[in-house]
């Protein structure tokens, strides 16, 4: 059986829903006190500390 093409509306819905899911994944667990908060020995924390030190904060 051949591949069926989606109609334009369905293609748009597919793309939109995929982008919404991606945005939700990126936006979760950023509030303080979250169980998946950034560990204190992560590279991002080290980079932020080095930047603060370099800027004299």
C-alpha positions in Angstrom: 0.0 0.0 0.0 1.3 3.4 -0.9 2.2 6.2 1.4 -0.7 8.6 1.9 0.0 12.3 2.0 -1.4 14.5 4.8 -3.6 17.4 3.8 -2.2 20.8 4.5 -4.2 21.3 7.6 -3.1 18.0 9.1 0.6 18.7 8.2 0.2 22.1 10.0 -1.3 20.4 13.1 1.4 17.8 13.2 4.1 20.4 13.1 2.4 22.7 15.6 1.8 19.9 18.1 5.4 18.7 17.8 6.7 22.2 18.4 4.3 22.7 21.4 5.6 19.4 22.9 9.2 20.5 22.4 8.5 23.9 24.1 6.8 22.2 27.0 9.7 19.9 27.5 12.1 22.8 27.5 10.0 24.9 29.9 9.5 22.3 32.6 11.3 22.0 35.9 12.9 25.5 35.9 11.3 26.8 39.1 13.3 26.8 42.3 13.0 23.8 44.5 12.4 21.4 41.6 13.5 17.8 42.0 15.5 18.1 38.8 17.2 21.3 39.8 20.7 21.9 38.5 23.3 19.9 40.6 25.8 22.1 42.4 28.8 20.5 40.7 27.4 20.7 37.1 29.4 22.4 34.4 26.8 25.2 34.1 27.2 26.0 37.8 31.0 26.0 37.4 30.8 28.3 34.4 28.5 30.7 36.2 30.9 30.8 39.2 33.8 31.5 36.9 31.9 34.3 35.2 30.9 35.9 38.5 34.5 35.7 39.7 35.8 37.3 36.5 33.2 40.1 36.6 34.0 40.7 40.3 30.6 39.8 41.7 
